[in-house]
């Protein structure tokens, strides 16, 4: 995780994406907390130019994944999800496009 933070701080999105991909592979293979549906979602995201990396998010065993996507490629990734995920799972996905923001923090008085 700290390597990914450092990559993001440097603005090295390809490296951050590579680390996200490696994290998903580890969660799937080493910890066995992924699922065929999550793997299909991640594969769909990664299948297009503009997706730096993708992985499951949350506690695993569920159906949520996150991708790091080049600005302007969001719809291309969403279209890939809509094209591939239902064929692989029989489930229609929900796709949310968001932007990174500062997390919660303590306010100084």
N, C-alpha and C positions, 0 to 999 in steps of 0.2 A: 504494500500500500504506500509506503513512504517513497518508493521509487516512482510511483505514478504521480504522487503529489509533486515531487521534484520535477518530473517531466512537464506537468501542467504549469508549474511556476516558470519554467524555461520557455513555455510556449511550444514545446515539442509534442504536438498532437499525434504524429505517427507513432512515437514511442509510447505515449500514454495509451493509445489504441492497442498496440502490441501487448502491453501489460494487461489491459482489460481482457483481450483474447486469451492470454495465458491464464488469467484468473478464472475465466469460465471453464477452460479445459481442466484446471485443477479441481474446481468445485464439482465438475461432472465426473471426472475419473478418480480423483484421490478421495474426495469426501462423499461422492455419490448422492449429492443433494439436488441435482438437476432432474429433468424429466424429458421424455421425447418431445413434448410440446414446447418446452423451453428451448431445447436444442434446435427445434425447427424454427422458432422465432429468431434465435441468434444467427442461425444459418441464413435466413432470409435477409436480416439486416446486413450481414457481412457480404452478401452476394453482389453488392453494387458499389461502384466507384463513389467515393465520398464518405463511406463509413470507415472511420479509422479503427474502430473496435467495438465489440459488444459483449455483454455478459448478463447472466441472470443477476437480479438484485433482490434484496430482502432476505428472508430466512431460507429461501430455497423451497423446493417441493411445491411451489406455487406457479403462477403464470405471469411473472413480470420480468422484463428484461430492459436494459438501458443500453443505448448506443451513443458513441461520440461521433458526431457527424459534421463534416465540413459545412460551413455556412453556405446556404443556397442549394444544398443537396437534400434537405429534409424531405421534400415531397418525393424525390426519387427513392429514398429509403422506405418511406411509407408505402409507395406503390409496390415495391418489391415485397413488402410484408403482406399487403392485400392480395398479391398475385400468388405467393408461395405458401403462406401459412395455412389458409383454409384447405388447400389441396393436401397438405401433409397431415392435418389434424381434424378436418371437418368442423372447425370452430372459426367463427368470424372474429378477427381481432379488433381491439380498440387501440388506436395509436394516438399518443399525445406528444406534441412538439413543445419542448420547453427550452429555456436558456439557463445556463449555470448562473447562480447568484451566491452571494455571501451567505453562509450559514448563520444559525442563531449564535448570539454572543451576549456576553454580559455588558450591560450599559453602565457607563460610569456616570455617577451623579456629581 
